[in-house]
Amino acid sequence: MAAALLACLLALPGCALLPSTDPARADASGERPAPAPQRSDTARDAPTASAFDLRVECDDAELRTLVERHAELLRYRAITDLDEAELARLLVLAERDVRQLLATEGYFSPVVKLRRDGTRGARPTVVIAIEPGAPTTVARVDIGFEGQIASDDDADAVAQRRAIVDGWSLDQGRRFTQQRWSDAKTDALRALVARRYPRGRIAYSLADVDAAGGRAHLHLRLDSGPLFRLGPAQVQGAQRYPPELAERLSWLRPGQVYDQKQLVDAQQRLTGSGYYDSAYLSIDPEGDAAAVPVSFTVTEARRHKVQLGVGYSTDAGPRLTLEHRDNRAFASSWRSQTRLNLNRKTPLLQAELTSLPDAGGWRWGALARYQQQDDGLLNTLSRTLRIGRSRIEATYDRNVYLNYEHASVTGSATRTVPDALLGDGAALSAGYAWTGRHFDRLPLPTRGWGLGLDASAGLTTVGARRPFARLTAHWLGIVPLAGGASRLALRAEGGAVIADRRARLPGSHLFRTGGDTTVRGYGWRRIGMPVGQGLVGPGRYLALGSVEWQRPILQDRWPGLLEHSLFIDVGSVANRADRLRPHWGVGTGLRMITPVGPMQLDIAYGLKSKEIRLHMTVGLVF
């Protein structure tokens, strides 16, 4: 009975126990999977009553564990009535299986000995003694290309070929294993089909292993197929909003070269636009390569959304926010957004109307805002009306606008403002704003830079009408250090208003600084023009700078969660550029990484204010 059962079990494993070609060559070729992953539960499923015990003797702990968990011999422990002859036959077959297991880890010339220990009549112990020998290492890697990528001299194609070769993970000198060989091929194919060539495939692969010499020669040929360009959009699920809206918000254009990341980014833009709850974009790799249709499958968001929020900042204190959005305001295609912000220092009421983007990505917008800014010294009440056109793209934003601003400045609480009401005025202006972003990722960049510019010109409308021009610029650079283990955040900002000194410009067109996101160690808007009685008014020139060192901490306990920072901030405001005087702030802080950006808690000392202040911010400040 035992013999019959044994014969059946021996037939089940198939080619794992039957004679075959050189096992080293078969495993190394990558044409059949490594046996280990298919037997991952063998050791845990060992029977309560077993025919024999198993002991593996090997100096390498990883190889010992591999054999203990995945040796085919473990399958036969359930046959409790094995006789000596049947056990001896199993040991012969088990040696070949152990060699195949070791070959998957790059050991093609091991010394494997199996023996039976124990007294006759007692349950035996099968001992597998292993001397793995030297591992096989990669001696040469040959990666070639077929299809359009092989002959394309386009700079992107050349860069993609170079990136695939440079990104090969199983480099010369590394130990060869079946898993590493499989992973390296998969990664190379992913890099090929991710951009330009979604029909790419592995045309040929071979790992030629010299078991005696311990060397492996790897050969890989990638067939790209044709270059793919995007064709027309096919939108499914559009009911409430126009079908063309999904395509315009995606920033994908017919004729654009296929890029999988751009499709994923477009999905995120659609779901973040407020018009869609979900979006899935795809192409058919078997479609027309010259103009492959892009399939949009969307689930539309509700027309109305009301959002209530609470927050806190060290500049303005507790905050309550109420927002309402109507994606089809007044039964039109325009969107309205109304926001009420209640806090102690900067209460705000704002209403905004925006159109759907046109075929070129431009949209109209109109805004009305009523805001108070009470910094404890001066109280500025501003009314703003703005109309313009804007275009938002992956890397650049542009905005052309016409703006009217009226500001009334009074003393805060019982303070009396000097006769010259600083920032009490009104102006009509036309301007152009441009923003460029070149960060590796948002809202948590680890390298890159961003630059914003704003230029406007106009006339004051209170008192004598006087012309003016206003220029502002801000820049943020993220520089990785020590191979990316830490980084520097460099920030600079400048502004200038060119006008007659008698021009009554609104306070929002002038400059004051200090606080959580500008110069830490100083109160909010406390850096400006001293005008007596302890009051600080706005000035016409602004200069800011900051250097911050950020490094991860406690990575063993909370990987990717916490960072420590050291920083130096400096800023100044004046009515003449040659009278700018620095206000320094130094400090340290703790950053907690969240999905919406870093939450930062800083403690800073102002060298001029001689105060220690606590500052808290959330999100990327740019």
Buried (B, 14 or more C-beta within 10 A) or exposed (E): EEEEBBEEBBEEBEEBBEEEEEBBBBBBBBEEEBBBEEBEEBBEEEEEEBBBEBEBEBEBEEBBEBBBBBBBBBBBBBBEEBEEEBBEEBBEBBBBBBBBBBBBBBBBBBEBEBEEEEEEEEEBEBBBEBBBBEBBBBBEBEBBBBBBBBEBEEEBBEEBBEEBBEEBEBEEEBBBBBBBBBEBBEBBBEBBBBBBBBBBBBBEBBBBBBBEEBBBBBBBBBBBBBBBBBBEBEBEBBEEBEBBBBBBBBBBEEEBBBBBEBBEBBBEBBBEBBBBEEBBBBBEBEBEBEBBBBBBBBEBBEBEEEEEEEEEBBBBEEBEBEBBBBBBBEEEEBBBBBBBBEBEBBBBBBBBBBBBBEEEBBBBBBBBBEBBBBBBBBBBBBBBBBBBBBBBEEEEBBBEBBBBBBBBBBBBEEBEBEEEBBBBBBBBBEBBBBBBBEBEEEBBBEBBBBBBBBBBBBBBBBEEEBBBBBBBBBBBBBEBEEEEEBBEBBBBBBBBBEBEEEBBBBBBBBBBBBBBBBBBBBBBBBBBBEBEEEBBBBBBBBBBBBBBBBBBEEEEEEEEBBBBBEBBBBBBBBBEEEEBEBBBBBBBBBBEBEEEBBBBBBBBBBBBBEBEBEBBBBBBBB
